[in-house]
Amino acid sequence: MKKTGLVVLGLLAAGIICTSCSSKKEAAASPADKTVTLNFSHTMAPNSMSDMAAKKFKELVEARSNGSIKVNIVTNCGLSGGDLSKAIEMTGAGDIDIHAASPTNLATFDPHFYIFWMPFLFPTTDSLMNVIHNQDILKMVGEWTEKQNIRLLGIHNAGARQISNNKKEIRKPDDLKGMNIRVPGAKLFIDCFRDAFGANPTAMDFSEVYTALQQHTIDGQENPVSVFDSSKFNEVQKYLTLWNYVRDTTGWFMSEKTFRKLSPAQQNAVTSCATEALDWADGYLKTNEETILAKLNSEGVKVATLSDAEIQAFSDKCKPLYDSYKSVIGADVIAAFQNAAAGK
């Protein structure tokens, strides 16, 4: 009897093990784990930093998902015909799976996002990194994106926005008076350049900037040096001033609708590989900007690096903007970002 009981128990155990194996096989073959293609859109040109970061993500996630996730990268906001706001809408609807763009592209839908473009908010690169790695800040921003049916995958440093022109070296606020400067189509930039610096700001789609500079429709523009370089502005701009007035960021925004269609394993692959690719972008920017500046110098661009005192003169001119934008962005949001930037 004892022997028979042991046999029965053994058969039952074997049955349980086989059932477990069968369940694992069925889970591995479930439709959720079938190959999916993610359309990854970004706003910049081929071989720009945004493009290289997207390629890094593609490399990582295709390997980590064992080929069950494929990534199709589309440059220059091509899936929305170059329309930045439409790209955000398409991401919320699931027509774009992942979109990399400045967080302020969402300001049309939620003015909280203007915080990322407040001038001289981040005095140093370290102060910016304090913010984009702060879990409370990421949670706050993630709550804003959730309202658009978008999941925040993370944010990376996209470089400080520097100013270029084809007339003269810019070293003090008065040098900007009367200059026609292209700015992104946000009231914050219009207010900054018109009211703080006395310039003539012109809102214009980025795709039109090179031609406008070439034809002298505008005198200058402001963008990170990586964008200046990849857009070949050195061909139409002689002077570049490093004043670090806005430290740009790129957010990676994923359609919540798409994310929920993925299996848990695929979701984990996307989020972990996004984090790694964003970290890669931060490292790439840090090592590459000096190379770009040396290249621009060799191409005849006159690069002016401002002292702390010179930068402070510009910053002082922008202080009234913080009072006027408290009602737009929220005094609590401004304070949270300022505290995070200071490492508090």
TORKOL-4160 file (C-alpha; in steps of 0.2 Angstrom, whole numbers, padded with zeros to 4 digits, m for minus):
344
<pt num="1" X="0000" Y="0000" Z="0000"/>
<pt num="2" X="0014" Y="0012" Z="0004"/>
<pt num="3" X="0022" Y="0008" Z="m0013"/>
<pt num="4" X="0005" Y="0011" Z="m0022"/>
<pt num="5" X="0003" Y="0027" Z="m0013"/>
<pt num="6" X="0020" Y="0034" Z="m0018"/>
<pt num="7" X="0016" Y="0029" Z="m0036"/>
<pt num="8" X="0000" Y="0039" Z="m0036"/>
<pt num="9" X="0008" Y="0054" Z="m0028"/>
<pt num="10" X="0022" Y="0053" Z="m0040"/>
<pt num="11" X="0009" Y="0053" Z="m0055"/>
<pt num="12" X="0000" Y="0067" Z="m0047"/>
<pt num="13" X="0016" Y="0077" Z="m0045"/>
<pt num="14" X="0021" Y="0073" Z="m0063"/>
<pt num="15" X="0003" Y="0079" Z="m0069"/>
<pt num="16" X="0005" Y="0095" Z="m0059"/>
<pt num="17" X="0022" Y="0098" Z="m0067"/>
<pt num="18" X="0016" Y="0094" Z="m0084"/>
<pt num="19" X="0001" Y="0106" Z="m0082"/>
<pt num="20" X="0013" Y="0120" Z="m0076"/>
<pt num="21" X="0024" Y="0117" Z="m0092"/>
<pt num="22" X="0009" Y="0117" Z="m0103"/>
<pt num="23" X="0003" Y="0134" Z="m0095"/>
<pt num="24" X="0020" Y="0142" Z="m0098"/>
<pt num="25" X="0020" Y="0136" Z="m0116"/>
<pt num="26" X="0003" Y="0143" Z="m0119"/>
<pt num="27" X="0008" Y="0160" Z="m0111"/>
<pt num="28" X="0024" Y="0161" Z="m0122"/>
<pt num="29" X="0013" Y="0159" Z="m0137"/>
<pt num="30" X="m0001" Y="0171" Z="m0133"/>
<pt num="31" X="m0006" Y="0184" Z="m0145"/>
<pt num="32" X="0001" Y="0198" Z="m0134"/>
<pt num="33" X="0018" Y="0192" Z="m0137"/>
<pt num="34" X="0017" Y="0192" Z="m0156"/>
<pt num="35" X="0028" Y="0204" Z="m0165"/>
<pt num="36" X="0023" Y="0222" Z="m0165"/>
<pt num="37" X="0030" Y="0237" Z="m0174"/>
<pt num="38" X="0031" Y="0253" Z="m0165"/>
<pt num="39" X="0031" Y="0269" Z="m0175"/>
<pt num="40" X="0044" Y="0281" Z="m0166"/>
<pt num="41" X="0042" Y="0299" Z="m0172"/>
<pt num="42" X="0054" Y="0313" Z="m0167"/>
<pt num="43" X="0055" Y="0331" Z="m0172"/>
<pt num="44" X="0073" Y="0333" Z="m0178"/>
<pt num="45" X="0083" Y="0329" Z="m0194"/>
<pt num="46" X="0091" Y="0312" Z="m0198"/>
<pt num="47" X="0107" Y="0309" Z="m0188"/>
<pt num="48" X="0103" Y="0322" Z="m0175"/>
<pt num="49" X="0104" Y="0318" Z="m0157"/>
<pt num="50" X="0086" Y="0314" Z="m0156"/>
<pt num="51" X="0088" Y="0302" Z="m0171"/>
<pt num="52" X="0103" Y="0294" Z="m0163"/>
<pt num="53" X="0094" Y="0291" Z="m0147"/>
<pt num="54" X="0079" Y="0283" Z="m0156"/>
<pt num="55" X="0091" Y="0272" Z="m0165"/>
<pt num="56" X="0099" Y="0267" Z="m0148"/>
<pt num="57" X="0082" Y="0263" Z="m0141"/>
<pt num="58" X="0078" Y="0252" Z="m0157"/>
<pt num="59" X="0094" Y="0243" Z="m0155"/>
<pt num="60" X="0091" Y="0239" Z="m0136"/>
<pt num="61" X="0072" Y="0235" Z="m0137"/>
<pt num="62" X="0073" Y="0224" Z="m0152"/>
<pt num="63" X="0087" Y="0214" Z="m0144"/>
<pt num="64" X="0079" Y="0213" Z="m0127"/>
<pt num="65" X="0062" Y="0208" Z="m0133"/>
<pt num="66" X="0070" Y="0194" Z="m0143"/>
<pt num="67" X="0063" Y="0202" Z="m0159"/>
<pt num="68" X="0045" Y="0203" Z="m0153"/>
<pt num="69" X="0046" Y="0222" Z="m0154"/>
<pt num="70" X="0052" Y="0231" Z="m0170"/>
<pt num="71" X="0054" Y="0250" Z="m0171"/>
<pt num="72" X="0051" Y="0261" Z="m0186"/>
<pt num="73" X="0059" Y="0278" Z="m0184"/>
<pt num="74" X="0052" Y="0293" Z="m0193"/>
<pt num="75" X="0062" Y="0309" Z="m0193"/>
<pt num="76" X="0056" Y="0328" Z="m0194"/>
<pt num="77" X="0039" Y="0324" Z="m0187"/>
<pt num="78" X="0035" Y="0315" Z="m0203"/>
<pt num="79" X="0020" Y="0306" Z="m0197"/>
<pt num="80" X="0011" Y="0322" Z="m0193"/>
<pt num="81" X="0017" Y="0331" Z="m0209"/>
<pt num="82" X="0028" Y="0342" Z="m0198"/>
<pt num="83" X="0014" Y="0348" Z="m0187"/>
<pt num="84" X="0020" Y="0347" Z="m0169"/>
<pt num="85" X="0003" Y="0349" Z="m0160"/>
<pt num="86" X="m0004" Y="0336" Z="m0172"/>
<pt num="87" X="0009" Y="0324" Z="m0167"/>
<pt num="88" X="0004" Y="0325" Z="m0149"/>
<pt num="89" X="m0014" Y="0322" Z="m0153"/>
<pt num="90" X="m0009" Y="0307" Z="m0164"/>
<pt num="91" X="0001" Y="0300" Z="m0150"/>
<pt num="92" X="m0014" Y="0301" Z="m0138"/>
<pt num="93" X="m0025" Y="0293" Z="m0151"/>
<pt num="94" X="m0012" Y="0279" Z="m0154"/>
<pt num="95" X="m0008" Y="0283" Z="m0172"/>
<pt num="96" X="0010" Y="0287" Z="m0166"/>
<pt num="97" X="0016" Y="0274" Z="m0154"/>
<pt num="98" X="0031" Y="0284" Z="m0147"/>
<pt num="99" X="0035" Y="0303" Z="m0150"/>
<pt num="100" X="0051" Y="0312" Z="m0144"/>
<pt num="101" X="0049" Y="0330" Z="m0143"/>
<pt num="102" X="0051" Y="0345" Z="m0132"/>
<pt num="103" X="0039" Y="0344" Z="m0117"/>
<pt num="104" X="0033" Y="0361" Z="m0121"/>
<pt num="105" X="0025" Y="0354" Z="m0137"/>
<pt num="106" X="0011" Y="0349" Z="m0125"/>
<pt num="107" X="0009" Y="0366" Z="m0118"/>
<pt num="108" X="m0005" Y="0369" Z="m0131"/>
<pt num="109" X="m0015" Y="0356" Z="m0122"/>
<pt num="110" X="m0008" Y="0360" Z="m0104"/>
<pt num="111" X="0001" Y="0376" Z="m0100"/>
<pt num="112" X="0010" Y="0368" Z="m0085"/>
<pt num="113" X="0023" Y="0362" Z="m0098"/>
<pt num="114" X="0029" Y="0380" Z="m0101"/>
<pt num="115" X="0039" Y="0378" Z="m0086"/>
<pt num="116" X="0052" Y="0369" Z="m0096"/>
<pt num="117" X="0056" Y="0385" Z="m0106"/>
<pt num="118" X="0056" Y="0397" Z="m0092"/>
<pt num="119" X="0073" Y="0407" Z="m0095"/>
<pt num="120" X="0088" Y="0404" Z="m0084"/>
<pt num="121" X="0078" Y="0392" Z="m0073"/>
<pt num="122" X="0093" Y="0380" Z="m0074"/>
<pt num="123" X="0109" Y="0389" Z="m0071"/>
<pt num="124" X="0120" Y="0374" Z="m0074"/>
<pt num="125" X="0118" Y="0357" Z="m0082"/>
<pt num="126" X="0119" Y="0349" Z="m0065"/>
<pt num="127" X="0103" Y="0359" Z="m0060"/>
<pt num="128" X="0094" Y="0352" Z="m0075"/>
<pt num="129" X="0099" Y="0334" Z="m0072"/>
<pt num="130" X="0093" Y="0337" Z="m0054"/>
<pt num="131" X="0076" Y="0340" Z="m0061"/>
<pt num="132" X="0074" Y="0327" Z="m0075"/>
<pt num="133" X="0080" Y="0313" Z="m0063"/>
<pt num="134" X="0069" Y="0319" Z="m0048"/>
<pt num="135" X="0055" Y="0306" Z="m0045"/>
<pt num="136" X="0043" Y="0319" Z="m0039"/>
<pt num="137" X="0045" Y="0330" Z="m0054"/>
<pt num="138" X="0043" Y="0315" Z="m0066"/>
<pt num="139" X="0028" Y="0309" Z="m0056"/>
<pt num="140" X="0020" Y="0327" Z="m0058"/>
<pt num="141" X="0024" Y="0328" Z="m0077"/>
<pt num="142" X="0018" Y="0310" Z="m0079"/>
<pt num="143" X="0001" Y="0315" Z="m0072"/>
<pt num="144" X="0000" Y="0330" Z="m0084"/>
<pt num="145" X="0003" Y="0318" Z="m0099"/>
<pt num="146" X="m0009" Y="0305" Z="m0093"/>
<pt num="147" X="m0023" Y="0318" Z="m0096"/>
<pt num="148" X="m0018" Y="0317" Z="m0114"/>
<pt num="149" X="m0018" Y="0297" Z="m0114"/>
<pt num="150" X="0000" Y="0298" Z="m0115"/>
<pt num="151" X="0013" Y="0289" Z="m0104"/>
<pt num="152" X="0029" Y="0298" Z="m0100"/>
<pt num="153" X="0044" Y="0286" Z="m0103"/>
<pt num="154" X="0057" Y="0299" Z="m0097"/>
<pt num="155" X="0066" Y="0315" Z="m0102"/>
<pt num="156" X="0084" Y="0318" Z="m0108"/>
<pt num="157" X="0095" Y="0334" Z="m0109"/>
<pt num="158" X="0094" Y="0341" Z="m0126"/>
<pt num="159" X="0107" Y="0355" Z="m0124"/>
<pt num="160" X="0106" Y="0373" Z="m0119"/>
<pt num="161" X="0098" Y="0384" Z="m0132"/>
<pt num="162" X="0111" Y="0397" Z="m0138"/>
<pt num="163" X="0108" Y="0412" Z="m0149"/>
<pt num="164" X="0115" Y="0415" Z="m0167"/>
<pt num="165" X="0114" Y="0429" Z="m0179"/>
<pt num="166" X="0122" Y="0436" Z="m0195"/>
<pt num="167" X="0125" Y="0454" Z="m0189"/>
<pt num="168" X="0136" Y="0455" Z="m0173"/>
<pt num="169" X="0143" Y="0447" Z="m0157"/>
<pt num="170" X="0129" Y="0447" Z="m0144"/>
<pt num="171" X="0136" Y="0449" Z="m0126"/>
<pt num="172" X="0123" Y="0460" Z="m0117"/>
<pt num="173" X="0104" Y="0463" Z="m0118"/>
<pt num="174" X="0105" Y="0479" Z="m0128"/>
<pt num="175" X="0114" Y="0469" Z="m0142"/>
<pt num="176" X="0097" Y="0461" Z="m0146"/>
<pt num="177" X="0087" Y="0477" Z="m0147"/>
<pt num="178" X="0079" Y="0478" Z="m0164"/>
<pt num="179" X="0085" Y="0461" Z="m0170"/>
<pt num="180" X="0073" Y="0450" Z="m0180"/>
<pt num="181" X="0075" Y="0433" Z="m0170"/>
<pt num="182" X="0066" Y="0417" Z="m0175"/>
<pt num="183" X="0058" Y="0409" Z="m0160"/>
<pt num="184" X="0046" Y="0394" Z="m0157"/>
<pt num="185" X="0028" Y="0398" Z="m0158"/>
<pt num="186" X="0025" Y="0400" Z="m0140"/>
<pt num="187" X="0019" Y="0417" Z="m0131"/>
<pt num="188" X="0033" Y="0414" Z="m0118"/>
<pt num="189" X="0047" Y="0416" Z="m0131"/>
<pt num="190" X="0038" Y="0431" Z="m0139"/>
<pt num="191" X="0036" Y="0440" Z="m0122"/>
<pt num="192" X="0054" Y="0436" Z="m0117"/>
<pt num="193" X="0063" Y="0443" Z="m0133"/>
<pt num="194" X="0051" Y="0457" Z="m0135"/>
<pt num="195" X="0048" Y="0463" Z="m0117"/>
<pt num="196" X="0065" Y="0458" Z="m0109"/>
<pt num="197" X="0077" Y="0461" Z="m0123"/>
<pt num="198" X="0068" Y="0473" Z="m0135"/>
<pt num="199" X="0070" Y="0462" Z="m0150"/>
<pt num="200" X="0058" Y="0458" Z="m0164"/>
<pt num="201" X="0053" Y="0440" Z="m0161"/>
<pt num="202" X="0046" Y="0430" Z="m0176"/>
<pt num="203" X="0037" Y="0414" Z="m0173"/>
<pt num="204" X="0041" Y="0402" Z="m0187"/>
<pt num="205" X="0040" Y="0383" Z="m0191"/>
<pt num="206" X="0058" Y="0376" Z="m0189"/>
<pt num="207" X="0057" Y="0369" Z="m0206"/>
<pt num="208" X="0057" Y="0386" Z="m0213"/>
<pt num="209" X="0072" Y="0393" Z="m0203"/>
<pt num="210" X="0086" Y="0389" Z="m0214"/>
<pt num="211" X="0079" Y="0398" Z="m0229"/>
<pt num="212" X="0073" Y="0413" Z="m0219"/>
<pt num="213" X="0091" Y="0415" Z="m0212"/>
<pt num="214" X="0098" Y="0413" Z="m0230"/>
<pt num="215" X="0087" Y="0426" Z="m0237"/>
<pt num="216" X="0089" Y="0437" Z="m0222"/>
<pt num="217" X="0071" Y="0438" Z="m0218"/>
<pt num="218" X="0077" Y="0435" Z="m0200"/>
<pt num="219" X="0093" Y="0440" Z="m0192"/>
<pt num="220" X="0095" Y="0425" Z="m0180"/>
<pt num="221" X="0088" Y="0410" Z="m0171"/>
<pt num="222" X="0091" Y="0401" Z="m0155"/>
<pt num="223" X="0093" Y="0382" Z="m0153"/>
<pt num="224" X="0105" Y="0370" Z="m0145"/>
<pt num="225" X="0122" Y="0369" Z="m0154"/>
<pt num="226" X="0118" Y="0351" Z="m0159"/>
<pt num="227" X="0103" Y="0358" Z="m0169"/>
<pt num="228" X="0114" Y="0372" Z="m0176"/>
<pt num="229" X="0126" Y="0359" Z="m0182"/>
<pt num="230" X="0114" Y="0346" Z="m0189"/>
<pt num="231" X="0104" Y="0360" Z="m0198"/>
<pt num="232" X="0120" Y="0367" Z="m0206"/>
<pt num="233" X="0116" Y="0385" Z="m0199"/>
<pt num="234" X="0135" Y="0388" Z="m0200"/>
<pt num="235" X="0132" Y="0391" Z="m0219"/>
<pt num="236" X="0120" Y="0406" Z="m0215"/>
<pt num="237" X="0125" Y="0412" Z="m0198"/>
<pt num="238" X="0142" Y="0420" Z="m0193"/>
<pt num="239" X="0140" Y="0423" Z="m0174"/>
<pt num="240" X="0135" Y="0411" Z="m0160"/>
<pt num="241" X="0133" Y="0416" Z="m0142"/>
<pt num="242" X="0134" Y="0403" Z="m0128"/>
<pt num="243" X="0122" Y="0411" Z="m0115"/>
<pt num="244" X="0113" Y="0395" Z="m0109"/>
<pt num="245" X="0096" Y="0404" Z="m0107"/>
<pt num="246" X="0085" Y="0389" Z="m0109"/>
<pt num="247" X="0092" Y="0371" Z="m0106"/>
<pt num="248" X="0082" Y="0361" Z="m0118"/>
<pt num="249" X="0075" Y="0344" Z="m0115"/>
<pt num="250" X="0067" Y="0330" Z="m0125"/>
<pt num="251" X="0053" Y="0320" Z="m0118"/>
<pt num="252" X="0049" Y="0303" Z="m0124"/>
<pt num="253" X="0030" Y="0301" Z="m0124"/>
<pt num="254" X="0021" Y="0284" Z="m0128"/>
<pt num="255" X="0003" Y="0281" Z="m0132"/>
<pt num="256" X="m0006" Y="0274" Z="m0117"/>
<pt num="257" X="m0017" Y="0264" Z="m0130"/>
<pt num="258" X="m0001" Y="0256" Z="m0138"/>
<pt num="259" X="0007" Y="0253" Z="m0121"/>
<pt num="260" X="m0008" Y="0243" Z="m0115"/>
<pt num="261" X="m0008" Y="0232" Z="m0130"/>
<pt num="262" X="0009" Y="0225" Z="m0126"/>
<pt num="263" X="0012" Y="0210" Z="m0115"/>
<pt num="264" X="0020" Y="0213" Z="m0098"/>
<pt num="265" X="0037" Y="0207" Z="m0104"/>
<pt num="266" X="0036" Y="0219" Z="m0119"/>
<pt num="267" X="0031" Y="0233" Z="m0108"/>
<pt num="268" X="0046" Y="0230" Z="m0096"/>
<pt num="269" X="0057" Y="0229" Z="m0112"/>
<pt num="270" X="0050" Y="0246" Z="m0118"/>
<pt num="271" X="0052" Y="0255" Z="m0101"/>
<pt num="272" X="0069" Y="0248" Z="m0097"/>
<pt num="273" X="0076" Y="0251" Z="m0114"/>
<pt num="274" X="0069" Y="0269" Z="m0114"/>
<pt num="275" X="0078" Y="0273" Z="m0098"/>
<pt num="276" X="0095" Y="0266" Z="m0105"/>
<pt num="277" X="0093" Y="0276" Z="m0121"/>
<pt num="278" X="0089" Y="0292" Z="m0112"/>
<pt num="279" X="0104" Y="0290" Z="m0101"/>
<pt num="280" X="0114" Y="0286" Z="m0117"/>
<pt num="281" X="0108" Y="0303" Z="m0124"/>
<pt num="282" X="0113" Y="0312" Z="m0109"/>
<pt num="283" X="0131" Y="0305" Z="m0110"/>
<pt num="284" X="0132" Y="0308" Z="m0129"/>
<pt num="285" X="0127" Y="0326" Z="m0127"/>
<pt num="286" X="0140" Y="0329" Z="m0113"/>
<pt num="287" X="0155" Y="0322" Z="m0124"/>
<pt num="288" X="0149" Y="0328" Z="m0141"/>
<pt num="289" X="0145" Y="0347" Z="m0138"/>
<pt num="290" X="0164" Y="0351" Z="m0136"/>
<pt num="291" X="0167" Y="0342" Z="m0152"/>
<pt num="292" X="0153" Y="0352" Z="m0161"/>
<pt num="293" X="0160" Y="0368" Z="m0155"/>
<pt num="294" X="0177" Y="0365" Z="m0161"/>
<pt num="295" X="0170" Y="0360" Z="m0178"/>
<pt num="296" X="0160" Y="0376" Z="m0179"/>
<pt num="297" X="0175" Y="0386" Z="m0175"/>
<pt num="298" X="0185" Y="0378" Z="m0189"/>
<pt num="299" X="0170" Y="0382" Z="m0200"/>
<pt num="300" X="0172" Y="0400" Z="m0197"/>
<pt num="301" X="0158" Y="0403" Z="m0184"/>
<pt num="302" X="0163" Y="0416" Z="m0171"/>
<pt num="303" X="0158" Y="0408" Z="m0154"/>
<pt num="304" X="0157" Y="0419" Z="m0139"/>
<pt num="305" X="0156" Y="0411" Z="m0122"/>
<pt num="306" X="0148" Y="0423" Z="m0109"/>
<pt num="307" X="0154" Y="0425" Z="m0092"/>
<pt num="308" X="0143" Y="0422" Z="m0076"/>
<pt num="309" X="0141" Y="0441" Z="m0074"/>
<pt num="310" X="0136" Y="0443" Z="m0092"/>
<pt num="311" X="0123" Y="0429" Z="m0091"/>
<pt num="312" X="0117" Y="0437" Z="m0075"/>
<pt num="313" X="0113" Y="0453" Z="m0084"/>
<pt num="314" X="0102" Y="0443" Z="m0096"/>
<pt num="315" X="0094" Y="0434" Z="m0082"/>
<pt num="316" X="0090" Y="0449" Z="m0072"/>
<pt num="317" X="0080" Y="0456" Z="m0087"/>
<pt num="318" X="0069" Y="0440" Z="m0087"/>
<pt num="319" X="0064" Y="0441" Z="m0069"/>
<pt num="320" X="0047" Y="0450" Z="m0072"/>
<pt num="321" X="0042" Y="0435" Z="m0083"/>
<pt num="322" X="0041" Y="0424" Z="m0068"/>
<pt num="323" X="0028" Y="0435" Z="m0060"/>
<pt num="324" X="0018" Y="0436" Z="m0076"/>
<pt num="325" X="0018" Y="0417" Z="m0079"/>
<pt num="326" X="0014" Y="0411" Z="m0061"/>
<pt num="327" X="m0005" Y="0412" Z="m0066"/>
<pt num="328" X="m0001" Y="0402" Z="m0082"/>
<pt num="329" X="0011" Y="0388" Z="m0076"/>
<pt num="330" X="0006" Y="0389" Z="m0057"/>
<pt num="331" X="0017" Y="0396" Z="m0043"/>
<pt num="332" X="0018" Y="0379" Z="m0035"/>
<pt num="333" X="0025" Y="0371" Z="m0051"/>
<pt num="334" X="0038" Y="0385" Z="m0053"/>
<pt num="335" X="0043" Y="0383" Z="m0035"/>
<pt num="336" X="0044" Y="0364" Z="m0037"/>
<pt num="337" X="0056" Y="0365" Z="m0052"/>
<pt num="338" X="0066" Y="0379" Z="m0044"/>
<pt num="339" X="0068" Y="0368" Z="m0028"/>
<pt num="340" X="0072" Y="0352" Z="m0038"/>
<pt num="341" X="0085" Y="0362" Z="m0048"/>
<pt num="342" X="0094" Y="0368" Z="m0032"/>
<pt num="343" X="0094" Y="0350" Z="m0026"/>
<pt num="344" X="0081" Y="0352" Z="m0012"/>
